[in-house]
Amino acid sequence: MTEPRISVTLVEALIADQFPHWAHLPVQPVNPQGWDNRTFRLGEEMAARLPSAARYAAQAAKEQRWLPHLAAHLPLQVPEPLAAGKPSESYPFQWSIMRWLPGETVAQTEAALQQSIAADLADFLNALRRVPTTDAPGAGLHNFYRSGDLRIYDQEARHCLAQLGEAVDGAGILRLWDRACQSAWTAAPVWVHGDVAPGNLLLRNGRLGAVIDFGCCGIGDPACDLTIAWTLFDTPARKIFRDGIGLDAQTWARAMGWAIWKALLQMCQGQTIGQNTLTAVMAET
């Protein structure tokens, strides 16, 4: 299937056709854009969110179904679905209109704020793990097996290591990767966000105010939600986050494995952020 070309013109047409009572509102692209979805500001109070490709298409219906359930149990704001857009001749997937959540992402957070963010995020993820899971979706294609068995990415991780060659400490990374793959979550499955990244955390007045983009959510192993320890936090904030989460050493080993997998992929794609993550991971060993 050819991926849809998502533009302001397309979003305006979809809204005019399916939600004509909002057709008078201005549509503006949000920058920076996400990867799985394209987001457009709709007036002052709403946002249109459209999956960017077929492999992300199931996320819209999942968010519509589960975000209200999650919101009722969480200490911070999460996106609120206001309407569900339907596939059409011009756009082939279900899409959503959400309430707009104000705030700045924590991607460029000053070191002085990291410790309060680490504490707030630990509290949020602890609350997320306590949300009832009846009928909730387990790991699968809808969330690229986040919350599932890390070993599903074993071949991909080893392929990236081979590609990177002497650019990385292959033996050291492989040792950590093998350790991560040797354990599994044996407790009851819990809710995970699935993509706890700096761009999905919104800062308000120096504190974490909202968590967005639940397209990869599901239930299973919470280790995948802990990679932020190395992708954002410095050493003092990482300790606060780890102490606040309170999970066992094997879960943290798997979290390190998730961070390694993501970092290797980024490096193979030429993204320097992957090297920064690997440096933080290796500094702990």
C-alpha positions as CSV (number, residue, x, y, z in Angstrom):
1,M,0.0,0.0,0.0
2,T,1.3,3.5,-0.9
3,E,1.7,5.6,2.3
4,P,-0.7,8.5,2.5
5,R,0.6,12.0,1.9
6,I,-0.5,13.8,5.0
7,S,-0.8,17.6,4.8
8,V,-2.8,20.5,6.1
9,T,-5.0,20.4,3.0
10,L,-5.8,16.7,3.7
11,V,-6.6,17.3,7.4
12,E,-8.8,20.3,6.5
13,A,-10.7,18.2,3.9
14,L,-11.2,15.3,6.4
15,I,-12.5,17.6,9.1
16,A,-14.8,19.4,6.7
17,D,-16.3,16.1,5.5
18,Q,-16.5,14.2,8.8
19,F,-16.7,17.0,11.4
20,P,-18.2,20.0,9.6
21,H,-18.9,21.8,12.9
22,W,-15.2,22.2,13.4
23,A,-14.4,23.1,9.7
24,H,-14.0,26.8,10.6
25,L,-11.1,26.1,12.9
26,P,-7.5,26.7,11.7
27,V,-5.3,23.7,11.1
28,Q,-1.5,23.9,11.8
29,P,1.2,21.2,11.7
30,V,2.9,20.5,15.1
31,N,6.7,20.6,15.0
32,P,8.6,18.5,15.5
33,Q,6.4,15.7,14.1
34,G,6.3,12.2,15.5
35,W,7.2,9.1,13.5
36,D,4.2,6.9,13.9
37,N,1.6,9.7,13.6
38,R,1.3,13.1,12.2
39,T,-0.2,15.7,14.5
40,F,-2.0,19.0,13.6
41,R,-3.3,21.7,15.9
42,L,-7.0,22.2,15.4
43,G,-8.0,25.5,16.8
44,E,-6.8,26.3,20.3
45,E,-8.2,23.3,22.1
46,M,-7.8,20.2,19.9
47,A,-5.4,18.2,17.8
48,A,-5.9,15.9,14.8
49,R,-3.7,12.8,15.0
50,L,-3.2,10.6,11.8
51,P,-1.2,7.3,11.6
52,S,1.6,7.9,9.1
53,A,1.6,4.3,7.6
54,A,-0.3,1.0,7.6
55,R,1.9,-0.5,10.3
56,Y,0.7,2.2,12.7
57,A,-2.9,2.1,11.7
58,A,-4.2,0.0,14.7
59,Q,-2.9,2.6,17.2
60,A,-5.8,5.0,16.7
61,A,-8.5,2.6,17.7
62,K,-6.5,1.3,20.6
63,E,-6.0,4.9,22.0
64,Q,-9.7,5.6,21.5
65,R,-10.6,2.5,23.5
66,W,-8.0,2.6,26.3
67,L,-7.0,6.2,27.0
68,P,-10.1,7.0,29.0
69,H,-9.6,3.9,31.1
70,L,-6.0,4.8,31.8
71,A,-6.7,8.4,32.5
72,A,-9.0,7.5,35.3
73,H,-6.1,5.9,37.2
74,L,-3.2,8.2,36.5
75,P,-1.7,11.2,38.3
76,L,-0.8,13.2,35.2
77,Q,-2.8,14.2,32.1
78,V,-2.8,11.9,29.1
79,P,-4.5,12.6,25.7
80,E,-8.3,12.7,25.8
81,P,-10.0,11.3,22.6
82,L,-12.8,13.7,21.5
83,A,-13.8,12.1,18.2
84,A,-12.8,9.1,16.0
85,G,-12.2,9.9,12.3
86,K,-13.1,7.2,9.7
87,P,-11.1,6.0,6.7
88,S,-12.0,7.7,3.4
89,E,-11.1,7.7,-0.2
90,S,-8.4,10.3,0.5
91,Y,-7.0,8.7,3.7
92,P,-7.2,4.9,4.4
93,F,-6.9,4.7,8.2
94,Q,-8.9,5.5,11.3
95,W,-7.7,8.7,12.9
96,S,-8.4,10.8,16.0
97,I,-9.2,14.2,17.3
98,M,-7.7,14.7,20.8
99,R,-7.9,17.5,23.3
100,W,-4.8,19.6,23.0
101,L,-2.4,19.3,25.9
102,P,-0.1,22.3,26.5
103,G,3.5,22.1,27.6
104,E,7.0,21.8,26.4
105,T,8.7,18.5,25.8
106,V,11.5,17.5,28.1
107,A,13.9,16.8,25.2
108,Q,16.1,19.9,26.0
109,T,15.6,19.8,29.8
110,E,18.2,21.5,31.9
111,A,20.1,19.3,34.3
112,A,18.7,21.2,37.3
113,L,15.1,19.9,36.4
114,Q,16.0,16.3,35.7
115,Q,15.7,15.1,39.3
116,S,12.2,16.4,39.7
117,I,11.2,15.0,36.4
118,A,12.7,11.6,37.3
119,A,10.7,11.5,40.5
120,D,7.5,12.5,38.8
121,L,7.9,10.0,36.0
122,A,8.6,7.2,38.5
123,D,5.4,8.0,40.2
124,F,3.5,8.0,36.9
125,L,4.9,4.7,35.7
126,N,4.2,3.1,39.1
127,A,0.6,4.2,38.9
128,L,0.4,3.0,35.3
129,R,1.5,-0.5,36.4
130,R,-1.4,-0.6,38.9
131,V,-4.1,0.2,36.3
132,P,-6.5,-2.8,35.9
133,T,-5.6,-4.9,32.9
134,T,-8.8,-6.9,32.1
135,D,-9.2,-7.4,28.3
136,A,-6.1,-5.1,27.7
137,P,-4.0,-5.8,24.6
138,G,-0.8,-7.9,25.1
139,A,2.4,-7.4,23.2
140,G,2.1,-7.8,19.4
141,L,2.4,-6.1,16.0
142,H,0.2,-3.2,17.2
143,N,3.0,-2.0,19.6
144,F,6.0,-3.7,17.9
145,Y,6.2,-6.2,20.8
146,R,7.0,-3.5,23.4
147,S,6.2,-5.2,26.8
148,G,7.0,-8.5,25.1
149,D,10.0,-10.8,25.0
150,L,13.2,-8.9,24.2
151,R,14.6,-11.9,22.4
152,I,12.3,-11.1,19.4
153,Y,14.9,-8.5,18.5
154,D,17.9,-10.7,19.1
155,Q,18.7,-11.2,15.4
156,E,18.3,-7.5,14.6
157,A,20.6,-6.4,17.5
158,R,23.3,-8.8,16.5
159,H,23.0,-7.7,12.8
160,C,23.5,-4.1,13.9
161,L,26.5,-5.0,16.0
162,A,28.1,-6.7,13.0
163,Q,27.4,-3.7,10.9
164,L,28.9,-1.2,13.4
165,G,32.0,-3.3,13.8
166,E,34.8,-1.6,15.7
167,A,32.8,1.6,16.1
168,V,31.4,0.1,19.3
169,D,32.5,-2.2,22.1
170,G,30.9,-5.2,20.5
171,A,32.0,-7.7,23.2
172,G,30.9,-5.5,26.1
173,I,27.5,-4.7,24.4
174,L,26.9,-8.4,23.6
175,R,27.6,-9.4,27.2
176,L,24.9,-6.9,28.4
177,W,22.5,-8.0,25.6
178,D,22.9,-11.7,26.5
179,R,22.3,-10.9,30.1
180,A,19.1,-9.0,29.2
181,C,17.8,-11.8,27.1
182,Q,18.3,-14.4,29.9
183,S,15.4,-13.3,32.1
184,A,11.7,-12.6,31.6
185,W,8.9,-10.9,33.5
186,T,7.2,-13.7,35.5
187,A,4.6,-11.6,37.4
188,A,1.1,-10.7,36.1
189,P,1.3,-8.5,33.0
190,V,1.1,-4.8,33.7
191,W,0.3,-1.7,31.6
192,V,3.2,-0.1,29.8
193,H,3.3,3.1,27.8
194,G,5.7,1.5,25.3
195,D,7.5,4.7,24.1
196,V,8.6,6.7,27.1
197,A,10.8,9.1,25.2
198,P,11.7,12.8,25.9
199,G,9.4,14.0,23.1
200,N,6.4,12.3,24.8
201,L,6.8,13.9,28.2
202,L,5.4,17.4,28.7
203,L,6.9,19.9,31.2
204,R,4.8,22.5,33.0
205,N,6.3,24.9,35.5
206,G,9.4,22.8,36.0
207,R,7.5,19.6,36.7
208,L,6.2,16.7,34.6
209,G,2.6,17.7,33.6
210,A,1.5,15.2,30.9
211,V,2.5,12.1,29.1
212,I,1.4,11.7,25.4
213,D,1.5,9.3,22.5
214,F,0.2,5.9,23.8
215,G,0.2,4.3,20.4
216,C,2.6,1.6,21.7
217,C,0.8,0.9,24.9
218,G,-0.2,-2.6,26.0
219,I,0.3,-5.0,28.9
220,G,3.3,-7.2,29.7
221,D,6.8,-6.6,31.0
222,P,7.4,-3.0,32.2
223,A,11.2,-3.1,31.3
224,C,10.7,-1.3,28.0
225,D,9.4,1.8,29.8
226,L,12.6,2.2,31.8
227,T,15.0,3.0,28.9
228,I,14.5,6.8,29.6
229,A,17.0,6.2,32.4
230,W,19.8,6.3,29.8
231,T,18.2,8.3,26.9
232,L,17.4,11.4,29.1
233,F,18.6,11.3,32.7
234,D,22.1,12.1,34.0
235,T,23.5,9.9,36.8
236,P,21.8,11.6,39.8
237,A,18.4,11.7,38.1
238,R,18.9,8.1,37.0
239,K,19.3,7.0,40.6
240,I,16.2,8.9,41.7
241,F,14.3,7.3,38.9
242,R,15.5,3.8,39.6
243,D,14.9,4.1,43.4
244,G,11.4,5.5,42.7
245,I,10.5,2.7,40.3
246,G,11.7,0.0,42.7
247,L,11.8,-3.0,40.3
248,D,14.3,-5.8,40.6
249,A,17.7,-6.1,39.0
250,Q,16.6,-8.5,36.3
251,T,14.0,-6.0,35.1
252,W,16.6,-3.3,34.9
253,A,18.9,-5.6,33.0
254,R,16.1,-6.1,30.4
255,A,15.6,-2.3,30.4
256,M,19.2,-1.9,29.5
257,G,18.7,-4.5,26.7
258,W,15.8,-2.4,25.3
259,A,18.0,0.7,25.4
260,I,20.9,-1.1,23.7
261,W,18.6,-2.4,20.9
262,K,17.2,1.1,20.2
263,A,20.6,2.7,20.4
264,L,22.1,0.2,17.9
265,L,19.3,0.8,15.5
266,Q,19.8,4.5,15.7
267,M,23.5,4.2,15.1
268,C,22.9,2.0,12.1
269,Q,20.6,4.7,10.8
270,G,23.3,7.4,11.3
271,Q,21.7,9.0,14.4
272,T,24.2,10.2,16.9
273,I,21.7,10.0,19.7
274,G,22.2,6.2,19.7
275,Q,25.9,6.7,20.6
276,N,24.9,8.9,23.5
277,T,22.6,6.2,24.9
278,L,25.3,3.5,24.5
279,T,27.8,5.7,26.3
280,A,25.4,6.1,29.2
281,V,24.7,2.4,29.3
282,M,28.3,1.3,29.2
283,A,29.2,3.8,31.9
284,E,27.2,1.7,34.4
285,T,29.1,-1.5,33.7
